Amino acid sequence: MRMRITRKQCLFVVTVLSLSLICIHLLTKSGKVVDVWNREALEDLLDNTLLQPAQKFAHIPVKWKDDILQLLPKNNCKCEVEPTMDIPFRQELFGKPYAVNFASDVDPSVLEETYRRREQEYKKFKMRTYHPTDRVIIAKANSPLEYPVQGVDVRPLKTILIPGLGLQDSLKKVYKVSLSCSMGTFDVAAEVEGVTVKGAGEKHITLSSPLMDNLNRQLQFVSYTNTVFHPNTADTVHFQTDDHVAIFNIKIHHPVVPKMYNPGSSDSKYNISALVTIATKTFIRYDKLQNLIDSIRKFYPTVTIIIADDNKTPQKVDGPFIEQYFMPFGKGWFAGRNLAVSQVTTKYVLWVDDDFIFCSQTKIEKLVDVLEKTPLDLVGGAVREITGFKTTFRQKINIIPGGKDGDCLMTRLGYHHIIQGFPNCVVADGVVNFFLARTEKVLQAGFDPRLSRIAHLEFFIDGLGKLYVGSCDDVIVDHASKIHLPWSKSETDKAYETFRYPDSSESTDVRHNLFYFKNRFGYVCCLA
Ligand SMILES: *[C@@H]1O[C@H](CO)[C@@H](O)[C@H](O)[C@H]1NC(C)=O
């Protein structure tokens, strides 16, 4: 049905619209419209020619060193599994090395469109996360200008004195310097005799004097006031005299507001109930969950246990210090982790799977000690199978810059180094399903709820650079065995496995599509 708009209705709409615009204008006190994007040229964000050798002395021959060239980023990558050393039993121990191209898992009929959208989102992401202090600034030699290269900070819309400005020039009739910026204004906090100041209160200020000492005295009182609000950016200042320009940044940001947890009163020993919450996610296996709770209570009778539950027919798990959260049926693995962690109110959260069992070697205190005494954010333990085999699943994650196809994700078993003072602990990028972490930092990294079934390492990939990860092999939790003889499987085991271990490639497709779009990976290679 077509709407017919009469002149009257039209007039009415126009009047209401203009009235509301006037109201909005009156209600918002500051009508200043500010471009929230960074003011500097954004088109050359992906341009890193400054990082390459300049053309200036290109005529002088060089001798390249291949071993060093290989280490440099190439801005294109494809995983090819190299034949590695022939260690006996290598394959049996670590599995076969493999390489996967994620683009091949994207539906071919939408690949082109998906690729275009991914690159578009990537460009926006780069623009959003661009930070002016990321830019390379080179101080040229022989400048008579003295200035702060880094470390000058101002709160949004506040004023500071700029430290370290000076001029050391050869003899001249008049000494003259100027400063310019884009997100604030300059002024002087005091005036010095014999110095002429032009442009006080503006984006461009000029100071001149026949006496260099007086000019230098005046430069000690130059102030900067931020006038364009931004919670976290920087203003690039150009400081210049006749033939020389110096460039430096003033960082504009709110103070970092700490988010801290009260650890409770403790004399010498850690009060685990006050410091740690145990979080888990359960699906179908209530028998296993009960065994876990019983084992925890043997050692930690008052620590809070949070359970995220997405069963079809939920059962109430009773007991003191237990919080059970019910979710819609089958929401999945990472959604459950997210929910459980979001409800934690202690400084640390201990993640356990619902089929783990605490034993005398499950000393949470040891993991707390590592996080209390180091800057680490997360520390994993070891999971022991019924066979006695212990796994810490320490991973090194490497992201190699790629070109248009996307970056390469490489994961490898191993760690970076041992932690001083903790001989059983190492630094790595990813660890096993049993870890203690700063609640705040886990929330920052987050568990992507789109990963509903098999997922684990994805959390550490999303947390790369945000989480400082360690692993200790002397804190051990037992794993109710996965190895079952087919005739001894209970009905719940069978039901669980159809969900947890889907044999269709559906969940792999979800993961690969997330790697392809969300993380902008082109390829993955796992090297054992
Ligand atoms: C440990 O913390 C719990 C929970 O905050 C508290 O109830 C308990 O009294 C504390 N124990 C000691 C010994 O301080």
The ligand as an SDF file (V2000), in Angstrom:
LIG
                    3D

 14 14  0  0  0  0  0  0  0  0999 V2000
   39.4490  -16.1770   54.3070 C   0  0  0  0  0  0  0  0  0  0  0  0
   38.5190  -15.5550   53.4330 O   0  0  0  0  0  0  0  0  0  0  0  0
   37.1630  -15.9100   53.6760 C   0  0  0  0  0  0  0  0  0  0  0  0
   36.3310  -15.3090   52.5730 C   0  0  0  0  0  0  0  0  0  0  0  0
   36.5990  -13.9510   52.3880 O   0  0  0  0  0  0  0  0  0  0  0  0
   36.7600  -15.4520   55.0670 C   0  0  0  0  0  0  0  0  0  0  0  0
   35.4250  -15.7860   55.3320 O   0  0  0  0  0  0  0  0  0  0  0  0
   37.6920  -16.0960   56.0810 C   0  0  0  0  0  0  0  0  0  0  0  0
   37.3950  -15.6130   57.3830 O   0  0  0  0  0  0  0  0  0  0  0  0
   39.1600  -15.8230   55.7360 C   0  0  0  0  0  0  0  0  0  0  0  0
   39.9970  -16.6090   56.6150 N   0  0  0  0  0  0  0  0  0  0  0  0
   41.0030  -16.0700   57.3100 C   0  0  0  0  0  0  0  0  0  0  0  0
   41.8120  -17.0200   58.1240 C   0  0  0  0  0  0  0  0  0  0  0  0
   41.2680  -14.8720   57.2900 O   0  0  0  0  0  0  0  0  0  0  0  0
  1  2  1  0
  1 10  1  0
  2  3  1  0
  3  4  1  0
  3  6  1  0
  4  5  1  0
  6  7  1  0
  6  8  1  0
  8  9  1  0
  8 10  1  0
 10 11  1  0
 11 12  1  0
 12 13  1  0
 12 14  2  0
M  END
$$$$
